[in-house]
Amino acid sequence: MGKMTTSSVELPQTIPVMALSGVTLFPNALLPLYIFEPRYRRMLESVLAGDRIFAVGMVRPDTGEESIFPVAGAGLVRACVGQPDGTSQLILQGIGRVRFQSFPQTEPYLIGRAEPVLTVNDDEEAADKLGAELQDICMGLVSRGVELPEPFTRAVGEMDDPAVLGDLVAQHLVREPLSAQEILGETNLPARLRRLVAVLRQEWQQFPT
């Protein structure tokens, strides 16, 4: 049994969900969101009055209705600015992966019964090697003139936890939503990082190996 990593924030057992197409939220990442739909304005009101936590669930493109993938990113509202027209701009910070078991509420917005998804690292040497490879890929992109946010590249260079590094890189650099969802849902860390490296090599085309 490998090391487990969990978030430092205690996750509630039921979490409101914002169902979005093509959006994932990885732990530690910051996601700017614009809240304008009436049902999500109601959700936000309730979230801000409570523990400031809600999840971003990706809508499954294959079902034709608003059902979401079972693994989602739970986030904490770090900043929220309300506009005069009732809409809000907010920054959601990922605090952990959750798996939804059921949805006790579906209207006006989803509330899911959730359990935390733990990451298992059963091969630390492999995970560290893959982490170093991710750092190389990011530096390779920068050297090829790809503009990446400076705080991101700095964090990548300084990070020694391959799990946190992988989540940050996945949030910033994976462009295909279903690939991001697959990486989010993979609980085995070396397998997750291998998948991430493969996706980045494919999406950003032919890195020098």
Biotite code that builds the C-alpha atoms (Angstrom):
import biotite.structure as struc

atoms = struc.array([
    struc.Atom([0.000, 0.000, 0.000], chain_id="A", res_id=1, res_name="MET", atom_name="CA", element="C"),
    struc.Atom([1.546, 3.307, -1.028], chain_id="A", res_id=2, res_name="GLY", atom_name="CA", element="C"),
    struc.Atom([1.392, 6.687, 0.624], chain_id="A", res_id=3, res_name="LYS", atom_name="CA", element="C"),
    struc.Atom([-1.951, 8.441, 0.598], chain_id="A", res_id=4, res_name="MET", atom_name="CA", element="C"),
    struc.Atom([-2.232, 12.155, 0.067], chain_id="A", res_id=5, res_name="THR", atom_name="CA", element="C"),
    struc.Atom([-5.309, 14.053, 1.208], chain_id="A", res_id=6, res_name="THR", atom_name="CA", element="C"),
    struc.Atom([-6.223, 17.699, 1.269], chain_id="A", res_id=7, res_name="SER", atom_name="CA", element="C"),
    struc.Atom([-5.871, 19.707, 4.470], chain_id="A", res_id=8, res_name="SER", atom_name="CA", element="C"),
    struc.Atom([-9.442, 21.008, 4.209], chain_id="A", res_id=9, res_name="VAL", atom_name="CA", element="C"),
    struc.Atom([-12.113, 18.740, 5.646], chain_id="A", res_id=10, res_name="GLU", atom_name="CA", element="C"),
    struc.Atom([-14.556, 17.974, 2.832], chain_id="A", res_id=11, res_name="LEU", atom_name="CA", element="C"),
    struc.Atom([-18.280, 17.947, 3.656], chain_id="A", res_id=12, res_name="PRO", atom_name="CA", element="C"),
    struc.Atom([-20.281, 14.806, 2.837], chain_id="A", res_id=13, res_name="GLN", atom_name="CA", element="C"),
    struc.Atom([-22.748, 16.660, 0.648], chain_id="A", res_id=14, res_name="THR", atom_name="CA", element="C"),
    struc.Atom([-21.471, 19.226, -1.817], chain_id="A", res_id=15, res_name="ILE", atom_name="CA", element="C"),
    struc.Atom([-23.291, 21.501, -4.283], chain_id="A", res_id=16, res_name="PRO", atom_name="CA", element="C"),
    struc.Atom([-22.135, 20.956, -7.859], chain_id="A", res_id=17, res_name="VAL", atom_name="CA", element="C"),
    struc.Atom([-21.690, 23.322, -10.759], chain_id="A", res_id=18, res_name="MET", atom_name="CA", element="C"),
    struc.Atom([-22.058, 21.184, -13.899], chain_id="A", res_id=19, res_name="ALA", atom_name="CA", element="C"),
    struc.Atom([-19.881, 22.587, -16.688], chain_id="A", res_id=20, res_name="LEU", atom_name="CA", element="C"),
    struc.Atom([-18.953, 21.372, -20.132], chain_id="A", res_id=21, res_name="SER", atom_name="CA", element="C"),
    struc.Atom([-15.261, 20.852, -20.719], chain_id="A", res_id=22, res_name="GLY", atom_name="CA", element="C"),
    struc.Atom([-14.044, 22.171, -17.347], chain_id="A", res_id=23, res_name="VAL", atom_name="CA", element="C"),
    struc.Atom([-12.076, 20.334, -14.676], chain_id="A", res_id=24, res_name="THR", atom_name="CA", element="C"),
    struc.Atom([-10.772, 21.606, -11.350], chain_id="A", res_id=25, res_name="LEU", atom_name="CA", element="C"),
    struc.Atom([-7.601, 19.986, -10.013], chain_id="A", res_id=26, res_name="PHE", atom_name="CA", element="C"),
    struc.Atom([-6.479, 20.218, -6.372], chain_id="A", res_id=27, res_name="PRO", atom_name="CA", element="C"),
    struc.Atom([-4.507, 23.411, -5.582], chain_id="A", res_id=28, res_name="ASN", atom_name="CA", element="C"),
    struc.Atom([-5.351, 24.996, -8.936], chain_id="A", res_id=29, res_name="ALA", atom_name="CA", element="C"),
    struc.Atom([-7.172, 28.326, -9.188], chain_id="A", res_id=30, res_name="LEU", atom_name="CA", element="C"),
    struc.Atom([-10.179, 28.521, -11.479], chain_id="A", res_id=31, res_name="LEU", atom_name="CA", element="C"),
    struc.Atom([-11.820, 31.866, -12.336], chain_id="A", res_id=32, res_name="PRO", atom_name="CA", element="C"),
    struc.Atom([-15.592, 31.473, -12.780], chain_id="A", res_id=33, res_name="LEU", atom_name="CA", element="C"),
    struc.Atom([-18.349, 33.822, -13.869], chain_id="A", res_id=34, res_name="TYR", atom_name="CA", element="C"),
    struc.Atom([-21.667, 33.057, -12.159], chain_id="A", res_id=35, res_name="ILE", atom_name="CA", element="C"),
    struc.Atom([-24.685, 34.339, -14.072], chain_id="A", res_id=36, res_name="PHE", atom_name="CA", element="C"),
    struc.Atom([-27.324, 31.559, -14.271], chain_id="A", res_id=37, res_name="GLU", atom_name="CA", element="C"),
    struc.Atom([-30.101, 32.088, -11.688], chain_id="A", res_id=38, res_name="PRO", atom_name="CA", element="C"),
    struc.Atom([-29.719, 28.568, -10.234], chain_id="A", res_id=39, res_name="ARG", atom_name="CA", element="C"),
    struc.Atom([-25.956, 29.003, -9.720], chain_id="A", res_id=40, res_name="TYR", atom_name="CA", element="C"),
    struc.Atom([-26.504, 32.441, -8.228], chain_id="A", res_id=41, res_name="ARG", atom_name="CA", element="C"),
    struc.Atom([-28.735, 30.716, -5.665], chain_id="A", res_id=42, res_name="ARG", atom_name="CA", element="C"),
    struc.Atom([-26.115, 28.030, -5.140], chain_id="A", res_id=43, res_name="MET", atom_name="CA", element="C"),
    struc.Atom([-23.386, 30.624, -4.609], chain_id="A", res_id=44, res_name="LEU", atom_name="CA", element="C"),
    struc.Atom([-25.510, 32.505, -2.065], chain_id="A", res_id=45, res_name="GLU", atom_name="CA", element="C"),
    struc.Atom([-25.946, 29.323, -0.049], chain_id="A", res_id=46, res_name="SER", atom_name="CA", element="C"),
    struc.Atom([-22.256, 28.346, -0.428], chain_id="A", res_id=47, res_name="VAL", atom_name="CA", element="C"),
    struc.Atom([-21.004, 31.759, 0.740], chain_id="A", res_id=48, res_name="LEU", atom_name="CA", element="C"),
    struc.Atom([-23.324, 31.597, 3.755], chain_id="A", res_id=49, res_name="ALA", atom_name="CA", element="C"),
    struc.Atom([-21.877, 28.176, 4.619], chain_id="A", res_id=50, res_name="GLY", atom_name="CA", element="C"),
    struc.Atom([-18.452, 26.576, 4.182], chain_id="A", res_id=51, res_name="ASP", atom_name="CA", element="C"),
    struc.Atom([-17.644, 28.254, 0.801], chain_id="A", res_id=52, res_name="ARG", atom_name="CA", element="C"),
    struc.Atom([-17.173, 24.836, -0.836], chain_id="A", res_id=53, res_name="ILE", atom_name="CA", element="C"),
    struc.Atom([-18.673, 23.566, -4.081], chain_id="A", res_id=54, res_name="PHE", atom_name="CA", element="C"),
    struc.Atom([-17.551, 21.142, -6.768], chain_id="A", res_id=55, res_name="ALA", atom_name="CA", element="C"),
    struc.Atom([-17.056, 21.534, -10.493], chain_id="A", res_id=56, res_name="VAL", atom_name="CA", element="C"),
    struc.Atom([-18.377, 18.447, -12.287], chain_id="A", res_id=57, res_name="GLY", atom_name="CA", element="C"),
    struc.Atom([-17.762, 17.876, -15.979], chain_id="A", res_id=58, res_name="MET", atom_name="CA", element="C"),
    struc.Atom([-20.908, 17.225, -18.009], chain_id="A", res_id=59, res_name="VAL", atom_name="CA", element="C"),
    struc.Atom([-20.609, 13.923, -19.863], chain_id="A", res_id=60, res_name="ARG", atom_name="CA", element="C"),
    struc.Atom([-20.699, 14.664, -23.573], chain_id="A", res_id=61, res_name="PRO", atom_name="CA", element="C"),
    struc.Atom([-22.038, 11.180, -24.359], chain_id="A", res_id=62, res_name="ASP", atom_name="CA", element="C"),
    struc.Atom([-25.320, 11.203, -22.424], chain_id="A", res_id=63, res_name="THR", atom_name="CA", element="C"),
    struc.Atom([-27.135, 14.127, -24.017], chain_id="A", res_id=64, res_name="GLY", atom_name="CA", element="C"),
    struc.Atom([-28.422, 15.290, -20.633], chain_id="A", res_id=65, res_name="GLU", atom_name="CA", element="C"),
    struc.Atom([-26.825, 17.044, -17.729], chain_id="A", res_id=66, res_name="GLU", atom_name="CA", element="C"),
    struc.Atom([-25.226, 14.096, -16.018], chain_id="A", res_id=67, res_name="SER", atom_name="CA", element="C"),
    struc.Atom([-21.667, 14.510, -14.800], chain_id="A", res_id=68, res_name="ILE", atom_name="CA", element="C"),
    struc.Atom([-18.651, 12.247, -14.468], chain_id="A", res_id=69, res_name="PHE", atom_name="CA", element="C"),
    struc.Atom([-18.549, 10.681, -10.984], chain_id="A", res_id=70, res_name="PRO", atom_name="CA", element="C"),
    struc.Atom([-15.128, 12.147, -10.082], chain_id="A", res_id=71, res_name="VAL", atom_name="CA", element="C"),
    struc.Atom([-15.047, 15.925, -9.702], chain_id="A", res_id=72, res_name="ALA", atom_name="CA", element="C"),
    struc.Atom([-12.880, 18.628, -8.184], chain_id="A", res_id=73, res_name="GLY", atom_name="CA", element="C"),
    struc.Atom([-14.102, 20.230, -4.968], chain_id="A", res_id=74, res_name="ALA", atom_name="CA", element="C"),
    struc.Atom([-13.084, 23.831, -4.485], chain_id="A", res_id=75, res_name="GLY", atom_name="CA", element="C"),
    struc.Atom([-13.098, 26.609, -1.909], chain_id="A", res_id=76, res_name="LEU", atom_name="CA", element="C"),
    struc.Atom([-14.257, 30.097, -2.910], chain_id="A", res_id=77, res_name="VAL", atom_name="CA", element="C"),
    struc.Atom([-11.134, 32.198, -2.318], chain_id="A", res_id=78, res_name="ARG", atom_name="CA", element="C"),
    struc.Atom([-12.471, 35.497, -3.635], chain_id="A", res_id=79, res_name="ALA", atom_name="CA", element="C"),
    struc.Atom([-15.852, 36.609, -4.884], chain_id="A", res_id=80, res_name="CYS", atom_name="CA", element="C"),
    struc.Atom([-16.908, 39.942, -6.366], chain_id="A", res_id=81, res_name="VAL", atom_name="CA", element="C"),
    struc.Atom([-20.626, 40.551, -6.824], chain_id="A", res_id=82, res_name="GLY", atom_name="CA", element="C"),
    struc.Atom([-21.693, 42.796, -9.728], chain_id="A", res_id=83, res_name="GLN", atom_name="CA", element="C"),
    struc.Atom([-24.658, 45.228, -9.603], chain_id="A", res_id=84, res_name="PRO", atom_name="CA", element="C"),
    struc.Atom([-26.598, 42.969, -12.028], chain_id="A", res_id=85, res_name="ASP", atom_name="CA", element="C"),
    struc.Atom([-26.502, 40.028, -9.592], chain_id="A", res_id=86, res_name="GLY", atom_name="CA", element="C"),
    struc.Atom([-23.753, 38.114, -11.389], chain_id="A", res_id=87, res_name="THR", atom_name="CA", element="C"),
    struc.Atom([-20.459, 37.301, -9.672], chain_id="A", res_id=88, res_name="SER", atom_name="CA", element="C"),
    struc.Atom([-16.818, 36.791, -10.580], chain_id="A", res_id=89, res_name="GLN", atom_name="CA", element="C"),
    struc.Atom([-15.065, 34.343, -8.324], chain_id="A", res_id=90, res_name="LEU", atom_name="CA", element="C"),
    struc.Atom([-11.858, 32.427, -7.863], chain_id="A", res_id=91, res_name="ILE", atom_name="CA", element="C"),
    struc.Atom([-12.289, 28.793, -6.848], chain_id="A", res_id=92, res_name="LEU", atom_name="CA", element="C"),
    struc.Atom([-9.284, 26.972, -5.422], chain_id="A", res_id=93, res_name="GLN", atom_name="CA", element="C"),
    struc.Atom([-9.180, 23.204, -5.816], chain_id="A", res_id=94, res_name="GLY", atom_name="CA", element="C"),
    struc.Atom([-9.012, 21.426, -2.462], chain_id="A", res_id=95, res_name="ILE", atom_name="CA", element="C"),
    struc.Atom([-9.509, 17.799, -3.412], chain_id="A", res_id=96, res_name="GLY", atom_name="CA", element="C"),
    struc.Atom([-10.965, 15.115, -5.643], chain_id="A", res_id=97, res_name="ARG", atom_name="CA", element="C"),
    struc.Atom([-14.379, 13.736, -4.740], chain_id="A", res_id=98, res_name="VAL", atom_name="CA", element="C"),
    struc.Atom([-16.436, 10.852, -6.071], chain_id="A", res_id=99, res_name="ARG", atom_name="CA", element="C"),
    struc.Atom([-20.195, 11.327, -6.129], chain_id="A", res_id=100, res_name="PHE", atom_name="CA", element="C"),
    struc.Atom([-22.261, 8.371, -4.914], chain_id="A", res_id=101, res_name="GLN", atom_name="CA", element="C"),
    struc.Atom([-25.703, 9.890, -5.431], chain_id="A", res_id=102, res_name="SER", atom_name="CA", element="C"),
    struc.Atom([-27.541, 13.180, -5.822], chain_id="A", res_id=103, res_name="PHE", atom_name="CA", element="C"),
    struc.Atom([-30.090, 13.849, -3.072], chain_id="A", res_id=104, res_name="PRO", atom_name="CA", element="C"),
    struc.Atom([-30.957, 17.126, -4.859], chain_id="A", res_id=105, res_name="GLN", atom_name="CA", element="C"),
    struc.Atom([-31.125, 17.785, -8.610], chain_id="A", res_id=106, res_name="THR", atom_name="CA", element="C"),
    struc.Atom([-33.172, 21.021, -8.747], chain_id="A", res_id=107, res_name="GLU", atom_name="CA", element="C"),
    struc.Atom([-32.477, 23.901, -9.059], chain_id="A", res_id=108, res_name="PRO", atom_name="CA", element="C"),
    struc.Atom([-28.877, 22.662, -8.938], chain_id="A", res_id=109, res_name="TYR", atom_name="CA", element="C"),
    struc.Atom([-27.169, 19.384, -8.083], chain_id="A", res_id=110, res_name="LEU", atom_name="CA", element="C"),
    struc.Atom([-26.150, 18.513, -4.553], chain_id="A", res_id=111, res_name="ILE", atom_name="CA", element="C"),
    struc.Atom([-24.107, 15.336, -4.421], chain_id="A", res_id=112, res_name="GLY", atom_name="CA", element="C"),
    struc.Atom([-23.235, 12.884, -1.685], chain_id="A", res_id=113, res_name="ARG", atom_name="CA", element="C"),
    struc.Atom([-19.478, 12.706, -2.015], chain_id="A", res_id=114, res_name="ALA", atom_name="CA", element="C"),
    struc.Atom([-16.511, 10.805, -0.675], chain_id="A", res_id=115, res_name="GLU", atom_name="CA", element="C"),
    struc.Atom([-12.930, 12.044, -0.946], chain_id="A", res_id=116, res_name="PRO", atom_name="CA", element="C"),
    struc.Atom([-10.804, 10.331, -3.591], chain_id="A", res_id=117, res_name="VAL", atom_name="CA", element="C"),
    struc.Atom([-7.387, 9.450, -2.211], chain_id="A", res_id=118, res_name="LEU", atom_name="CA", element="C"),
    struc.Atom([-4.272, 9.298, -4.356], chain_id="A", res_id=119, res_name="THR", atom_name="CA", element="C"),
    struc.Atom([-2.197, 6.139, -3.972], chain_id="A", res_id=120, res_name="VAL", atom_name="CA", element="C"),
    struc.Atom([1.525, 6.296, -4.688], chain_id="A", res_id=121, res_name="ASN", atom_name="CA", element="C"),
    struc.Atom([2.714, 2.684, -4.889], chain_id="A", res_id=122, res_name="ASP", atom_name="CA", element="C"),
    struc.Atom([6.022, 3.476, -6.616], chain_id="A", res_id=123, res_name="ASP", atom_name="CA", element="C"),
    struc.Atom([7.686, 6.612, -5.293], chain_id="A", res_id=124, res_name="GLU", atom_name="CA", element="C"),
    struc.Atom([10.733, 6.260, -7.512], chain_id="A", res_id=125, res_name="GLU", atom_name="CA", element="C"),
    struc.Atom([8.600, 6.122, -10.669], chain_id="A", res_id=126, res_name="ALA", atom_name="CA", element="C"),
    struc.Atom([6.478, 9.060, -9.491], chain_id="A", res_id=127, res_name="ALA", atom_name="CA", element="C"),
    struc.Atom([9.576, 11.187, -8.786], chain_id="A", res_id=128, res_name="ASP", atom_name="CA", element="C"),
    struc.Atom([11.037, 10.357, -12.213], chain_id="A", res_id=129, res_name="LYS", atom_name="CA", element="C"),
    struc.Atom([7.756, 11.293, -13.910], chain_id="A", res_id=130, res_name="LEU", atom_name="CA", element="C"),
    struc.Atom([7.648, 14.509, -11.873], chain_id="A", res_id=131, res_name="GLY", atom_name="CA", element="C"),
    struc.Atom([11.119, 15.410, -13.175], chain_id="A", res_id=132, res_name="ALA", atom_name="CA", element="C"),
    struc.Atom([9.926, 14.622, -16.707], chain_id="A", res_id=133, res_name="GLU", atom_name="CA", element="C"),
    struc.Atom([6.963, 17.001, -16.262], chain_id="A", res_id=134, res_name="LEU", atom_name="CA", element="C"),
    struc.Atom([9.387, 19.735, -15.141], chain_id="A", res_id=135, res_name="GLN", atom_name="CA", element="C"),
    struc.Atom([11.471, 19.097, -18.272], chain_id="A", res_id=136, res_name="ASP", atom_name="CA", element="C"),
    struc.Atom([8.377, 19.311, -20.484], chain_id="A", res_id=137, res_name="ILE", atom_name="CA", element="C"),
    struc.Atom([7.373, 22.668, -18.946], chain_id="A", res_id=138, res_name="CYS", atom_name="CA", element="C"),
    struc.Atom([10.897, 24.071, -19.302], chain_id="A", res_id=139, res_name="MET", atom_name="CA", element="C"),
    struc.Atom([10.983, 22.735, -22.873], chain_id="A", res_id=140, res_name="GLY", atom_name="CA", element="C"),
    struc.Atom([7.785, 24.630, -23.684], chain_id="A", res_id=141, res_name="LEU", atom_name="CA", element="C"),
    struc.Atom([9.199, 27.839, -22.229], chain_id="A", res_id=142, res_name="VAL", atom_name="CA", element="C"),
    struc.Atom([12.427, 27.438, -24.223], chain_id="A", res_id=143, res_name="SER", atom_name="CA", element="C"),
    struc.Atom([10.316, 27.005, -27.375], chain_id="A", res_id=144, res_name="ARG", atom_name="CA", element="C"),
    struc.Atom([8.682, 30.360, -26.714], chain_id="A", res_id=145, res_name="GLY", atom_name="CA", element="C"),
    struc.Atom([5.339, 29.096, -25.388], chain_id="A", res_id=146, res_name="VAL", atom_name="CA", element="C"),
    struc.Atom([4.000, 31.789, -23.040], chain_id="A", res_id=147, res_name="GLU", atom_name="CA", element="C"),
    struc.Atom([3.186, 30.276, -19.660], chain_id="A", res_id=148, res_name="LEU", atom_name="CA", element="C"),
    struc.Atom([2.202, 32.308, -16.582], chain_id="A", res_id=149, res_name="PRO", atom_name="CA", element="C"),
    struc.Atom([5.326, 33.193, -14.600], chain_id="A", res_id=150, res_name="GLU", atom_name="CA", element="C"),
    struc.Atom([3.927, 32.084, -11.194], chain_id="A", res_id=151, res_name="PRO", atom_name="CA", element="C"),
    struc.Atom([3.117, 28.705, -12.773], chain_id="A", res_id=152, res_name="PHE", atom_name="CA", element="C"),
    struc.Atom([6.580, 28.096, -14.237], chain_id="A", res_id=153, res_name="THR", atom_name="CA", element="C"),
    struc.Atom([8.154, 29.223, -10.969], chain_id="A", res_id=154, res_name="ARG", atom_name="CA", element="C"),
    struc.Atom([5.969, 26.827, -8.956], chain_id="A", res_id=155, res_name="ALA", atom_name="CA", element="C"),
    struc.Atom([6.769, 23.982, -11.372], chain_id="A", res_id=156, res_name="VAL", atom_name="CA", element="C"),
    struc.Atom([10.501, 24.575, -10.982], chain_id="A", res_id=157, res_name="GLY", atom_name="CA", element="C"),
    struc.Atom([10.364, 24.609, -7.181], chain_id="A", res_id=158, res_name="GLU", atom_name="CA", element="C"),
    struc.Atom([7.948, 21.765, -6.581], chain_id="A", res_id=159, res_name="MET", atom_name="CA", element="C"),
    struc.Atom([9.145, 18.461, -5.186], chain_id="A", res_id=160, res_name="ASP", atom_name="CA", element="C"),
    struc.Atom([5.795, 16.724, -4.598], chain_id="A", res_id=161, res_name="ASP", atom_name="CA", element="C"),
    struc.Atom([4.968, 14.895, -7.840], chain_id="A", res_id=162, res_name="PRO", atom_name="CA", element="C"),
    struc.Atom([1.236, 14.644, -6.968], chain_id="A", res_id=163, res_name="ALA", atom_name="CA", element="C"),
    struc.Atom([0.842, 18.417, -6.503], chain_id="A", res_id=164, res_name="VAL", atom_name="CA", element="C"),
    struc.Atom([3.064, 19.082, -9.513], chain_id="A", res_id=165, res_name="LEU", atom_name="CA", element="C"),
    struc.Atom([0.989, 16.767, -11.715], chain_id="A", res_id=166, res_name="GLY", atom_name="CA", element="C"),
    struc.Atom([-2.279, 18.449, -10.711], chain_id="A", res_id=167, res_name="ASP", atom_name="CA", element="C"),
    struc.Atom([-0.910, 21.925, -11.383], chain_id="A", res_id=168, res_name="LEU", atom_name="CA", element="C"),
    struc.Atom([0.502, 20.945, -14.778], chain_id="A", res_id=169, res_name="VAL", atom_name="CA", element="C"),
    struc.Atom([-2.732, 19.140, -15.736], chain_id="A", res_id=170, res_name="ALA", atom_name="CA", element="C"),
    struc.Atom([-4.846, 22.207, -14.883], chain_id="A", res_id=171, res_name="GLN", atom_name="CA", element="C"),
    struc.Atom([-2.630, 24.550, -16.911], chain_id="A", res_id=172, res_name="HIS", atom_name="CA", element="C"),
    struc.Atom([-1.486, 22.506, -19.872], chain_id="A", res_id=173, res_name="LEU", atom_name="CA", element="C"),
    struc.Atom([-3.949, 19.739, -20.773], chain_id="A", res_id=174, res_name="VAL", atom_name="CA", element="C"),
    struc.Atom([-6.102, 21.129, -23.553], chain_id="A", res_id=175, res_name="ARG", atom_name="CA", element="C"),
    struc.Atom([-8.475, 18.245, -24.282], chain_id="A", res_id=176, res_name="GLU", atom_name="CA", element="C"),
    struc.Atom([-11.232, 18.188, -21.621], chain_id="A", res_id=177, res_name="PRO", atom_name="CA", element="C"),
    struc.Atom([-11.821, 14.416, -21.663], chain_id="A", res_id=178, res_name="LEU", atom_name="CA", element="C"),
    struc.Atom([-8.098, 13.755, -21.217], chain_id="A", res_id=179, res_name="SER", atom_name="CA", element="C"),
    struc.Atom([-8.109, 16.136, -18.241], chain_id="A", res_id=180, res_name="ALA", atom_name="CA", element="C"),
    struc.Atom([-11.128, 14.318, -16.782], chain_id="A", res_id=181, res_name="GLN", atom_name="CA", element="C"),
    struc.Atom([-9.394, 10.961, -17.202], chain_id="A", res_id=182, res_name="GLU", atom_name="CA", element="C"),
    struc.Atom([-6.269, 12.268, -15.434], chain_id="A", res_id=183, res_name="ILE", atom_name="CA", element="C"),
    struc.Atom([-8.437, 13.740, -12.651], chain_id="A", res_id=184, res_name="LEU", atom_name="CA", element="C"),
    struc.Atom([-10.130, 10.360, -12.132], chain_id="A", res_id=185, res_name="GLY", atom_name="CA", element="C"),
    struc.Atom([-6.960, 8.226, -12.013], chain_id="A", res_id=186, res_name="GLU", atom_name="CA", element="C"),
    struc.Atom([-6.229, 7.406, -8.359], chain_id="A", res_id=187, res_name="THR", atom_name="CA", element="C"),
    struc.Atom([-2.860, 5.684, -8.880], chain_id="A", res_id=188, res_name="ASN", atom_name="CA", element="C"),
    struc.Atom([-0.210, 8.420, -8.961], chain_id="A", res_id=189, res_name="LEU", atom_name="CA", element="C"),
    struc.Atom([2.421, 6.833, -11.268], chain_id="A", res_id=190, res_name="PRO", atom_name="CA", element="C"),
    struc.Atom([-0.362, 5.812, -13.712], chain_id="A", res_id=191, res_name="ALA", atom_name="CA", element="C"),
    struc.Atom([-1.845, 9.341, -13.546], chain_id="A", res_id=192, res_name="ARG", atom_name="CA", element="C"),
    struc.Atom([1.519, 10.983, -14.214], chain_id="A", res_id=193, res_name="LEU", atom_name="CA", element="C"),
    struc.Atom([2.324, 8.580, -17.069], chain_id="A", res_id=194, res_name="ARG", atom_name="CA", element="C"),
    struc.Atom([-1.011, 9.424, -18.677], chain_id="A", res_id=195, res_name="ARG", atom_name="CA", element="C"),
    struc.Atom([-0.345, 13.147, -18.177], chain_id="A", res_id=196, res_name="LEU", atom_name="CA", element="C"),
    struc.Atom([3.114, 12.948, -19.771], chain_id="A", res_id=197, res_name="VAL", atom_name="CA", element="C"),
    struc.Atom([1.682, 11.020, -22.738], chain_id="A", res_id=198, res_name="ALA", atom_name="CA", element="C"),
    struc.Atom([-1.144, 13.544, -23.231], chain_id="A", res_id=199, res_name="VAL", atom_name="CA", element="C"),
    struc.Atom([1.229, 16.522, -23.049], chain_id="A", res_id=200, res_name="LEU", atom_name="CA", element="C"),
    struc.Atom([3.630, 14.982, -25.551], chain_id="A", res_id=201, res_name="ARG", atom_name="CA", element="C"),
    struc.Atom([0.733, 14.370, -27.901], chain_id="A", res_id=202, res_name="GLN", atom_name="CA", element="C"),
    struc.Atom([-1.028, 17.723, -27.432], chain_id="A", res_id=203, res_name="GLU", atom_name="CA", element="C"),
    struc.Atom([2.021, 19.971, -27.505], chain_id="A", res_id=204, res_name="TRP", atom_name="CA", element="C"),
    struc.Atom([3.685, 17.882, -30.244], chain_id="A", res_id=205, res_name="GLN", atom_name="CA", element="C"),
    struc.Atom([7.053, 16.248, -30.210], chain_id="A", res_id=206, res_name="GLN", atom_name="CA", element="C"),
    struc.Atom([9.102, 17.406, -27.310], chain_id="A", res_id=207, res_name="PHE", atom_name="CA", element="C"),
    struc.Atom([12.782, 16.700, -27.465], chain_id="A", res_id=208, res_name="PRO", atom_name="CA", element="C"),
    struc.Atom([12.957, 13.526, -25.399], chain_id="A", res_id=209, res_name="THR", atom_name="CA", element="C"),
])
